[in-house]
Each structure stands twice: as C-alpha cells, then as structure tokens.
Amino acid sequence: MNSRSPARNEVGDFTAAVLAGGRGKRLGMDKTSLEIGGKPILERIITVLESLFPRILVVTQRDNHAAESLAGPGVNVVKDILPGRGPLGGIYTALEYSASEFVFVMACDMPYPNPGLIRLLLSWAPGWEAVVPRRGRYIEPLFAVYRRDVREKIREKLETERLKIHEVLDELRVRYVDEEEMAARDPGFLSFFNINTPEDLEAARRLSGT
C-alpha cells in the first residue's frame, strides 16, 4: 500500500474504474506491468484519475501484485464478480462495487488519458445511461461513462454469454460524443491510444520521449 493522498473531488459524485484484467497475449506480458518513462502505465493512469475522482477502482480477473501495489487511500483493487467475461464483465464489476451514480471506465492500456476530455464526458452524464466517444464509425466504450443502474441489463448479457459491449449500448440511452466535440479537449485524441503489441509500446514510449 502506498501513501498517496486521495484527491479533492473536482467532478461531482463519480467513481473511476480501470479495467486491468487483460493478459496482453500479443505483448507476451501482463499489461499492468508495462512501463513508460520508468513508471508503470497503470500508475500513470491512476495519477491522472486521482486529480479528478475521490474513488478509483482497479478491476482485475485474478491476484495482481502490480495493481495491489498501487492500492491506497481512494484506490481499491477488486476482482471480477463474473470472471472470464472480458471487458463487459469488468464494467459490470465496476458498477457493482461503485457507490456513485456514474462510473467513468477506462482500460489499463491507455497511457494518455486527458483530464479535459474526461470532464467533458462526465458533464454529459446526467440524463443518460452512458456517454461514449465516437470517432467516425468507431466507438470507444472503454473510455466512457456508465450509469450504475444499468448493471442488471449488463448482467443479463453476461449470464447468457453475450459479451459484446455494443449489444448493451444498443439497449441504453447513450449520448455519443463526436470528434468535433472532443477535439478542443484532446486534439490528438491520445486518450484513445492503446497498447496491444510491442510496436504500440514502442510508439507510446516515443510519444513520452523515453
């Protein structure tokens, strides 16, 4: 356990959740152990989220010492309630463990979350069941906000092994945020840069100058 202090809440009654269950098969290593500039990516993410949220959940599928080492005031590591259900199972777990009405969810392999963009997504949350970035034809459901009370709809999908996030979104009231809206906050859209391959990792390190 570390000694970081919980941040002053800047965005209202929200919780943040980092999904850290992926094994990183194409990378050949657990993504939570990846480092950029000598600092684990997960730690980089938590540092950003601590400036915004009073409560952060790190969702894992199994014991994860890298994640547990970052636990501390305001940061809790929890295990998937329904293991083996992929990212949708991680979202469900985050919603179950949250005491907030809304949860901002992101993946653990996205080293450059932009605080301004996160605030923009959160600003749209009231009145919607999800707020999801959309870039052209593609959506970013793993850098999005979900209302806690949609968790039963998600569980229904999980219990019947329907694990595609877009199938859940098709049944929700979703506020899609387009590129034009996001560009002023994150003009390079680096928030959505994620690491799946060794080449991605090298590109991330070049971006950080390391």
BAVO-998419 format. One record per residue (C-alpha): residue number from 1; x, y, z. Coordinates in steps of 0.1 Angstrom, whole numbers, plus 2048, in hexadecimal, padded with zeros to 3 digits. Example, Ala and Ser with C-alpha at 12.3 -4.5 7.8 and 13.67 -1.06 7.14 Angstrom:
! BAVO-998419
@k 1 east 87B north 7D3 up 84E
@k 2 east 889 north 7F5 up 847
This chain:
! BAVO-998419
@k 1 east 800 north 800 up 800
@k 2 east 80D north 822 up 7F7
@k 3 east 80A north 843 up 809
@k 4 east 7F9 north 858 up 7EE
@k 5 east 7DD north 86F up 7FB
@k 6 east 7BA north 86E up 7EC
@k 7 east 7B3 north 88B up 7D4
@k 8 east 79A north 8A6 up 7D9
@k 9 east 77C north 89C up 7C4
@k 10 east 77A north 8B4 up 7A7
@k 11 east 75E north 8A4 up 793
@k 12 east 742 north 89C up 7AB
@k 13 east 735 north 87A up 7B6
@k 14 east 748 north 864 up 79E
@k 15 east 75E north 845 up 7A2
@k 16 east 77A north 83C up 789
@k 17 east 781 north 818 up 780
@k 18 east 7A0 north 80A up 76E
@k 19 east 79B north 7E8 up 75E
@k 20 east 7BB north 7D5 up 764
@k 21 east 7B1 north 7B1 up 75B
@k 22 east 7C1 north 7AD up 739
@k 23 east 7DE north 795 up 737
@k 24 east 7EF north 7A6 up 719
@k 25 east 7F3 north 787 up 704
@k 26 east 801 north 79A up 6E6
@k 27 east 819 north 7AC up 6FD
@k 28 east 824 north 78D up 70F
@k 29 east 820 north 79D up 731
@k 30 east 806 north 7AA up 749
@k 31 east 7FC north 7CE up 73F
@k 32 east 7FC north 7DA up 762
@k 33 east 822 north 7D4 up 764
@k 34 east 82A north 7EA up 745
@k 35 east 83F north 809 up 74B
@k 36 east 843 north 82A up 739
@k 37 east 85D north 842 up 745
@k 38 east 866 north 82A up 762
@k 39 east 843 north 82B up 76F
@k 40 east 828 north 810 up 76C
@k 41 east 80C north 81A up 754
@k 42 east 7F3 north 812 up 76F
@k 43 east 804 north 82A up 787
@k 44 east 804 north 845 up 76C
@k 45 east 7DE north 840 up 767
@k 46 east 7D7 north 841 up 78C
@k 47 east 7EB north 860 up 791
@k 48 east 7D4 north 872 up 777
@k 49 east 7B4 north 863 up 786
@k 50 east 7BE north 86D up 7A9
@k 51 east 7BD north 891 up 79F
@k 52 east 798 north 88D up 795
@k 53 east 788 north 872 up 7A9
@k 54 east 786 north 86B up 7CF
@k 55 east 781 north 846 up 7C9
@k 56 east 793 north 82F up 7B0
@k 57 east 78D north 80A up 7AA
@k 58 east 7A6 north 7F4 up 799
@k 59 east 794 north 7D5 up 78B
@k 60 east 7A9 north 7B5 up 787
@k 61 east 7A1 north 791 up 77E
@k 62 east 7B9 north 782 up 797
@k 63 east 7D3 north 78B up 7B1
@k 64 east 7E8 north 7A7 up 7A2
@k 65 east 805 north 7B3 up 7B6
@k 66 east 80C north 7D0 up 79F
@k 67 east 7E9 north 7DE up 7A4
@k 68 east 7E9 north 7D6 up 7C9
@k 69 east 809 north 7EA up 7CE
@k 70 east 7F6 north 809 up 7C3
@k 71 east 7DA north 805 up 7DB
@k 72 east 7D7 north 820 up 7F5
@k 73 east 7C0 north 83C up 800
@k 74 east 7A4 north 83E up 7E7
@k 75 east 7B2 north 822 up 7D1
@k 76 east 7A3 north 7FF up 7D5
@k 77 east 7AC north 7DF up 7C2
@k 78 east 78E north 7C8 up 7BC
@k 79 east 78A north 7A7 up 7AA
@k 80 east 771 north 7A0 up 78E
@k 81 east 750 north 794 up 79D
@k 82 east 74A north 77E up 77E
@k 83 east 76D north 775 up 772
@k 84 east 776 north 76D up 74E
@k 85 east 75C north 784 up 73F
@k 86 east 774 north 79D up 730
@k 87 east 771 north 7C3 up 731
@k 88 east 74B north 7C2 up 735
@k 89 east 750 north 7AD up 755
@k 90 east 768 north 7C7 up 761
@k 91 east 74F north 7E3 up 75B
@k 92 east 735 north 7CF up 76E
@k 93 east 74C north 7CA up 78C
@k 94 east 755 north 7EF up 78D
@k 95 east 730 north 7F9 up 78D
@k 96 east 729 north 7DF up 7A9
@k 97 east 745 north 7EC up 7BF
@k 98 east 73F north 811 up 7B9
@k 99 east 72B north 825 up 7D2
@k 100 east 728 north 842 up 7B8
@k 101 east 70C north 847 up 7A0
@k 102 east 724 north 848 up 783
@k 103 east 745 north 836 up 77C
@k 104 east 760 north 841 up 763
@k 105 east 76F north 822 up 755
@k 106 east 790 north 81E up 742
@k 107 east 7A8 north 803 up 738
@k 108 east 7CA north 7FF up 749
@k 109 east 7DD north 800 up 728
@k 110 east 7D4 north 825 up 720
@k 111 east 7F2 north 838 up 72E
@k 112 east 7E7 north 85B up 724
@k 113 east 7C4 north 863 up 733
@k 114 east 7BC north 888 up 72E
@k 115 east 7AC north 898 up 74D
@k 116 east 79A north 8B2 up 738
@k 117 east 78A north 897 up 722
@k 118 east 780 north 883 up 741
@k 119 east 76F north 8A2 up 74F
@k 120 east 75C north 8A6 up 72E
@k 121 east 74F north 883 up 72F
@k 122 east 744 north 887 up 754
@k 123 east 732 north 8A8 up 74C
@k 124 east 71A north 895 up 735
@k 125 east 713 north 879 up 74E
@k 126 east 6F3 north 886 up 75F
@k 127 east 6D5 north 87B up 74B
@k 128 east 6E7 north 85F up 739
@k 129 east 6EE north 83A up 740
@k 130 east 710 north 83C up 72E
@k 131 east 727 north 856 up 71F
@k 132 east 73D north 848 up 704
@k 133 east 757 north 858 up 6ED
@k 134 east 751 north 852 up 6C8
@k 135 east 76C north 856 up 6AD
@k 136 east 75E north 852 up 68B
@k 137 east 74E north 82F up 68A
@k 138 east 760 north 824 up 6A9
@k 139 east 756 north 827 up 6CD
@k 140 east 76C north 827 up 6EC
@k 141 east 759 north 814 up 707
@k 142 east 778 north 80F up 71C
@k 143 east 77C north 835 up 721
@k 144 east 759 north 83D up 72B
@k 145 east 740 north 844 up 746
@k 146 east 725 north 82C up 752
@k 147 east 708 north 831 up 769
@k 148 east 709 north 818 up 786
@k 149 east 6E5 north 80D up 782
@k 150 east 6EB north 7FD up 760
@k 151 east 6FE north 7E1 up 771
@k 152 east 6E1 north 7C9 up 771
@k 153 east 6DE north 7CC up 74B
@k 154 east 703 north 7C4 up 749
@k 155 east 6FF north 7A6 up 75F
@k 156 east 6E4 north 798 up 749
@k 157 east 6FC north 799 up 72C
@k 158 east 718 north 78A up 741
@k 159 east 703 north 76D up 74D
@k 160 east 6FB north 763 up 729
@k 161 east 71F north 768 up 71D
@k 162 east 715 north 786 up 707
@k 163 east 735 north 799 up 70D
@k 164 east 735 north 7B4 up 6F3
@k 165 east 733 north 7D7 up 702
@k 166 east 721 north 7E6 up 6E4
@k 167 east 704 north 7CE up 6EA
@k 168 east 6FF north 7DD up 70C
@k 169 east 703 north 801 up 6FF
@k 170 east 6E8 north 7F9 up 6E5
@k 171 east 6D0 north 7F6 up 702
@k 172 east 6DB north 815 up 715
@k 173 east 6D5 north 83A up 712
@k 174 east 6F7 north 844 up 706
@k 175 east 706 north 866 up 701
@k 176 east 720 north 862 up 6E6
@k 177 east 73B north 87D up 6E6
@k 178 east 749 north 883 up 6C4
@k 179 east 76C north 88D up 6B8
@k 180 east 764 north 8B1 up 6B4
@k 181 east 758 north 8B4 up 6D8
@k 182 east 777 north 8A2 up 6E5
@k 183 east 791 north 8B3 up 6CF
@k 184 east 793 north 8D3 up 6E5
@k 185 east 79B north 8BE up 703
@k 186 east 7B2 north 8A3 up 6F4
@k 187 east 7BB north 8AE up 6D1
@k 188 east 7D2 north 891 up 6CB
@k 189 east 7B9 north 878 up 6D9
@k 190 east 7D6 north 869 up 6ED
@k 191 east 7BD north 85E up 708
@k 192 east 7B4 north 842 up 6F0
@k 193 east 7D7 north 836 up 6EA
@k 194 east 7D9 north 813 up 6F7
@k 195 east 7F4 north 7F9 up 6F9
@k 196 east 7EE north 7D6 up 6EA
@k 197 east 80F north 7CE up 6D9
@k 198 east 834 north 7D4 up 6DF
@k 199 east 833 north 7EE up 6C3
@k 200 east 818 north 800 up 6D6
@k 201 east 82D north 800 up 6F5
@k 202 east 84B north 80F up 6E2
@k 203 east 834 north 82A up 6D3
@k 204 east 827 north 832 up 6F6
@k 205 east 84A north 836 up 702
@k 206 east 854 north 84C up 6E5
@k 207 east 836 north 862 up 6ED
@k 208 east 842 north 867 up 711
@k 209 east 865 north 86D up 705
@k 210 east 873 north 84E up 716
